[in-house]
Amino acid sequence: MSISGVLWRFLGAYVALLIVVTVAFQLLGVTSNSGVNVGILIGAVLWPCMAFGTKNKRYFTAPEKKKVVWGMIGINLALQLLVGGGAMAAQGKLSAGALAIALLLVGVLHSLAIAYFVRLGGKLLEKQLQKEAAAAD
């Protein structure tokens, strides 16, 4: 699997999970919160990272990890801008200043989460590969 494959999987997983959870919550009459959104982000980060490691039998090199983290941050910020701007516009409250502040706050928090969970994915993969190697012996 390539780095672009990881980023495409992240985008697909993130968008799909956001849509499915939003629809499910609306059908159930439950309101979403930032914890749910961060959970979605974590799942969308870990799945393609672990898939890369499983398919390639290794985790990212340092330059690859940097590309993955920055690529995921870029995708996340673009989605936040699209969703946040769309929500504000739908309410008739589109303000460039408010959108920039919200994007900055969410962007920093999500960026830290992305960087952490990409690193964590490597540790989880290492443990998984060790278990598989031990089971094969």
Residue frames relative to the residue before (quaternion, step in Angstrom):
aa qw qx qy qz dx dy dz
M 1.0000 0.0000 0.0000 0.0000 0.00 0.00 0.00
S 0.3553 -0.7434 0.5343 0.1891 3.54 -1.03 0.81
I 0.6627 -0.4772 0.3872 0.4280 3.56 -1.33 0.14
S 0.6368 0.5096 -0.3408 0.4676 3.60 0.98 -0.74
G 0.6081 0.5456 -0.3479 0.4599 3.59 1.10 -0.64
V 0.6229 0.5300 -0.3286 0.4723 3.57 1.05 -0.80
L 0.6955 0.4804 -0.2812 0.4543 3.58 0.86 -0.95
W 0.6327 0.5098 -0.3352 0.4769 3.61 1.04 -0.71
R 0.6427 0.5087 -0.3255 0.4714 3.58 0.99 -0.79
F 0.6221 0.5350 -0.3384 0.4607 3.58 1.00 -0.80
L 0.6649 0.5034 -0.3034 0.4609 3.58 0.84 -0.98
G 0.6851 0.4905 -0.2897 0.4541 3.58 0.83 -0.96
A 0.6745 0.4911 -0.2958 0.4651 3.56 0.90 -0.93
Y 0.6637 0.5200 -0.3099 0.4394 3.57 0.89 -0.92
V 0.6838 0.4711 -0.2866 0.4778 3.57 0.85 -0.97
A 0.6658 0.5085 -0.3117 0.4483 3.60 0.87 -0.93
L 0.6753 0.4877 -0.3000 0.4648 3.58 0.89 -0.90
L 0.6273 0.5303 -0.3403 0.4577 3.60 0.98 -0.77
I 0.6815 0.4835 -0.2922 0.4651 3.57 0.90 -0.92
V 0.6821 0.4967 -0.2970 0.4471 3.59 0.79 -1.00
V 0.6889 0.4701 -0.2915 0.4684 3.59 0.84 -0.92
T 0.6364 0.5259 -0.3339 0.4549 3.60 0.96 -0.79
V 0.6708 0.4813 -0.2985 0.4788 3.59 0.90 -0.92
A 0.6560 0.5132 -0.3164 0.4539 3.60 0.90 -0.90
F 0.6686 0.4940 -0.3083 0.4625 3.58 0.89 -0.86
Q 0.6487 0.5069 -0.3286 0.4627 3.59 0.98 -0.76
L 0.6502 0.5127 -0.3175 0.4620 3.58 0.99 -0.79
L 0.7116 0.4360 -0.2425 0.4948 3.56 1.09 -0.73
G 0.4453 -0.7083 0.4422 0.3231 3.57 1.26 -0.19
V 0.4885 0.6457 -0.4283 0.4013 3.56 1.23 0.54
T 0.3367 -0.7286 0.5527 0.2242 3.57 -1.04 0.72
S 0.4258 -0.6941 0.5256 0.2465 3.52 -1.03 0.85
N 0.1226 -0.7814 0.6051 0.0907 3.56 -1.22 0.42
S 0.7242 -0.4434 0.2911 0.4406 3.57 -1.25 0.09
G 0.5939 0.5726 -0.3692 0.4279 3.61 1.09 -0.58
V 0.6386 0.5093 -0.3175 0.4817 3.56 1.01 -0.80
N 0.6664 0.5078 -0.3031 0.4541 3.57 0.91 -0.90
V 0.6503 0.4920 -0.3199 0.4824 3.59 1.00 -0.73
G 0.6139 0.5415 -0.3408 0.4623 3.59 1.06 -0.70
I 0.6286 0.5178 -0.3171 0.4860 3.56 1.02 -0.80
L 0.6489 0.5192 -0.3112 0.4610 3.57 0.93 -0.91
I 0.6525 0.5214 -0.3185 0.4483 3.59 0.89 -0.90
G 0.6673 0.4962 -0.2973 0.4691 3.57 0.90 -0.90
A 0.6741 0.4995 -0.2876 0.4619 3.55 0.98 -0.87
V 0.6437 0.4950 -0.3191 0.4887 3.60 1.16 -0.52
L 0.7215 0.4785 -0.2684 0.4225 3.59 0.73 -1.05
W 0.6388 0.5695 -0.3491 0.3818 3.60 0.86 -0.88
P 0.7349 0.3923 -0.2857 0.4737 3.68 0.62 -0.89
C 0.6050 0.5535 -0.3627 0.4428 3.60 1.09 -0.61
M 0.6784 0.4695 -0.2859 0.4875 3.57 0.92 -0.89
A 0.6240 0.5324 -0.3398 0.4600 3.60 1.03 -0.72
F 0.6141 0.5353 -0.3429 0.4677 3.60 1.03 -0.76
G 0.6938 0.4882 -0.2759 0.4519 3.55 0.83 -1.00
T 0.6595 0.5076 -0.3065 0.4621 3.57 0.98 -0.83
K 0.7000 0.4676 -0.2782 0.4626 3.59 0.88 -0.90
N 0.7604 0.3814 -0.1948 0.4883 3.57 0.98 -0.87
K 0.3513 -0.7590 0.4699 0.2824 3.58 1.33 -0.18
R 0.7125 0.2843 -0.2477 0.5918 3.56 1.13 0.72
Y 0.4250 -0.6695 0.5317 0.2973 3.55 -1.28 0.26
F 0.7338 -0.4226 0.2915 0.4449 3.55 -1.29 0.01
T 0.4232 -0.6167 0.5861 0.3117 3.53 -1.23 0.54
A 0.7014 -0.4584 0.3159 0.4451 3.61 -1.22 0.23
P 0.6854 0.4548 -0.3179 0.4715 3.67 0.82 -0.79
E 0.6313 0.5212 -0.3367 0.4651 3.60 1.04 -0.71
K 0.6380 0.5310 -0.3253 0.4531 3.57 0.96 -0.87
K 0.6370 0.5256 -0.3242 0.4615 3.57 0.98 -0.83
K 0.6558 0.5043 -0.3085 0.4695 3.60 0.96 -0.86
V 0.6570 0.5119 -0.3102 0.4583 3.57 0.95 -0.88
V 0.6694 0.4964 -0.3086 0.4585 3.59 0.83 -0.95
W 0.7090 0.4461 -0.2751 0.4718 3.61 0.76 -0.96
G 0.6215 0.5327 -0.3436 0.4603 3.59 1.08 -0.66
M 0.6682 0.4884 -0.2949 0.4775 3.58 0.95 -0.88
I 0.6231 0.5246 -0.3402 0.4699 3.58 1.02 -0.74
G 0.6572 0.5139 -0.3093 0.4565 3.59 0.92 -0.87
I 0.6533 0.4993 -0.3048 0.4805 3.57 0.94 -0.91
N 0.6528 0.5223 -0.3100 0.4528 3.58 0.92 -0.91
L 0.6775 0.4856 -0.3020 0.4626 3.59 0.86 -0.92
A 0.6334 0.5209 -0.3368 0.4627 3.60 0.99 -0.75
L 0.6669 0.4884 -0.3019 0.4750 3.59 0.96 -0.84
Q 0.6408 0.5178 -0.3281 0.4621 3.58 0.98 -0.81
L 0.6386 0.5192 -0.3190 0.4699 3.57 1.02 -0.80
L 0.6704 0.5039 -0.2893 0.4615 3.55 0.93 -0.94
V 0.7162 0.4383 -0.2514 0.4814 3.58 0.80 -1.03
G 0.6836 0.4879 -0.2892 0.4594 3.59 0.86 -0.95
G 0.6689 0.4884 -0.2905 0.4793 3.55 0.94 -0.90
G 0.6482 0.5193 -0.3138 0.4602 3.56 1.02 -0.80
A 0.6557 0.5069 -0.3099 0.4660 3.57 0.98 -0.86
M 0.6632 0.4919 -0.3116 0.4701 3.58 0.94 -0.84
A 0.6539 0.5090 -0.3146 0.4630 3.58 0.98 -0.84
A 0.6398 0.5336 -0.3259 0.4468 3.60 1.00 -0.80
Q 0.6985 0.4350 -0.2603 0.5051 3.57 1.12 -0.64
G 0.4659 -0.6913 0.4310 0.3456 3.57 1.29 -0.10
K 0.6016 0.5665 -0.3401 0.4488 3.58 1.24 0.45
L 0.2400 0.7961 -0.5253 0.1810 3.58 1.06 0.67
S 0.0847 0.7752 -0.6138 0.1235 3.53 -0.58 1.23
A 0.4459 -0.7115 0.4735 0.2660 3.56 -0.64 1.10
G 0.6516 0.5251 -0.3177 0.4458 3.60 0.96 -0.79
A 0.6815 0.4751 -0.2861 0.4775 3.57 0.87 -0.96
L 0.6453 0.5164 -0.3170 0.4652 3.57 1.01 -0.79
A 0.6511 0.5161 -0.3141 0.4594 3.59 0.98 -0.82
I 0.6585 0.4980 -0.3080 0.4728 3.60 0.95 -0.84
A 0.6573 0.4984 -0.3074 0.4743 3.58 0.94 -0.89
L 0.6575 0.5071 -0.3047 0.4665 3.58 0.96 -0.88
L 0.6425 0.5180 -0.3201 0.4652 3.58 1.01 -0.76
L 0.6791 0.4886 -0.2909 0.4642 3.58 0.84 -0.95
V 0.6986 0.4424 -0.2669 0.4950 3.58 0.76 -1.02
G 0.6358 0.5565 -0.3258 0.4242 3.56 0.98 -0.83
V 0.6658 0.4892 -0.3049 0.4737 3.58 0.92 -0.87
L 0.6817 0.4884 -0.2946 0.4582 3.60 0.83 -0.94
H 0.6838 0.4685 -0.2861 0.4806 3.58 0.89 -0.90
S 0.6259 0.5426 -0.3424 0.4435 3.60 1.02 -0.71
L 0.6380 0.5086 -0.3174 0.4832 3.56 1.02 -0.79
A 0.6529 0.5097 -0.3093 0.4672 3.57 0.98 -0.86
I 0.6405 0.5213 -0.3278 0.4588 3.60 0.93 -0.85
A 0.6753 0.4920 -0.3034 0.4581 3.59 0.81 -0.97
Y 0.6590 0.5133 -0.3105 0.4536 3.60 0.92 -0.85
F 0.7448 0.4277 -0.2432 0.4508 3.58 0.76 -1.00
V 0.5583 0.5381 -0.4091 0.4810 3.61 1.16 -0.32
R 0.6527 0.4932 -0.3103 0.4842 3.61 0.98 -0.82
L 0.6513 0.5223 -0.3122 0.4533 3.58 0.93 -0.89
G 0.5932 0.5824 -0.3564 0.4265 3.58 1.04 -0.73
G 0.6365 0.5262 -0.3258 0.4603 3.59 1.03 -0.74
K 0.6629 0.4934 -0.3017 0.4756 3.56 0.96 -0.83
L 0.6489 0.5082 -0.3180 0.4685 3.58 0.98 -0.81
L 0.6507 0.5136 -0.3148 0.4623 3.57 0.98 -0.83
E 0.6235 0.5431 -0.3367 0.4505 3.57 0.99 -0.82
K 0.6621 0.4934 -0.3012 0.4769 3.59 0.93 -0.87
Q 0.6451 0.5246 -0.3167 0.4566 3.58 0.98 -0.86
L 0.6766 0.4855 -0.2948 0.4686 3.59 0.90 -0.88
Q 0.6247 0.5270 -0.3393 0.4657 3.60 1.07 -0.67
K 0.6416 0.5152 -0.3180 0.4709 3.59 1.00 -0.81
E 0.6590 0.5041 -0.3099 0.4643 3.57 0.96 -0.86
A 0.6493 0.5125 -0.3124 0.4670 3.58 1.00 -0.81
A 0.6557 0.5048 -0.3071 0.4700 3.58 0.99 -0.81
A 0.6562 0.5074 -0.3073 0.4664 3.57 1.01 -0.78
A 0.6517 0.5219 -0.3132 0.4525 3.60 1.10 -0.66
D 0.6108 0.5784 -0.3512 0.4111 3.61 1.17 -0.51
